[in-house]
């Protein structure tokens, strides 16, 4: 019962948006964002399967709870104009058009460096296998367990990431947050790609800004993303350097 209430609260907060004037808050309007469809269209031909996307909506109450600049992530599973992605949203892990998450206020597409075609295909295959899973409102980021579960290992063998003294769960029920989907898909290359957990409010999590590291190249970035906006929202120095380099090269 309490978990159901918590689940509804998490999704409610994700739709509350702040305003600059009375009544100060509103229910989110999903058709009003800075990144335009024309801008998204210009990006589609650049995208390859295995790329990771990041975005941020402006003014949402959920931004307060999620650290950093980029608060949502997904993985592209097809090239270019085919435009299919796997992402975790409140309805669960979905396979749908890339336009959904790219239509935001700030959007970045990243490509892993030094990756083979087989590794790229492997990441997309892993992502597609988890389609239909639930959204993880508890933010567990138990990726090792999920990998064991979806690779066919028994449930007892999927307890590798439990904390000391934590009981084993007989009926393991995998669930994913958005950044967890991206991290899970590329977990087999996590060291090379700099994918790691950080502590936030007592939880070990993976935040969107984690992907802004030298293991990735920026393939495309909406013009709304600036060095100043990223700096104010806490992007680490190496991420700022990537953003600045991309903007300079775009000119």
Secondary structure, 3 states (H helix, E strand, C coil): CHHHHHHHHHHHHCCEEECCCCCCEEECCCCCCCCCHHHHHHHHCCCCCCCEEEEECCCECHHHHCCCCCCEEEEECCCHHHCEEEEEECCEEEEEECHHHHCCCEEEEEEECCCCHHHHHHHHHHHHHCCCCEECCCCCCCHHHHHHHHCCCCHHHHCCCCCCCCCCCCCCCCEECHHHHHHHHCHHHHHHHCCCCEEECCEEECCHHHHCCCCEEEEEECCCCCHHHHHHCCCCHHHHHHHHHHHHHHC
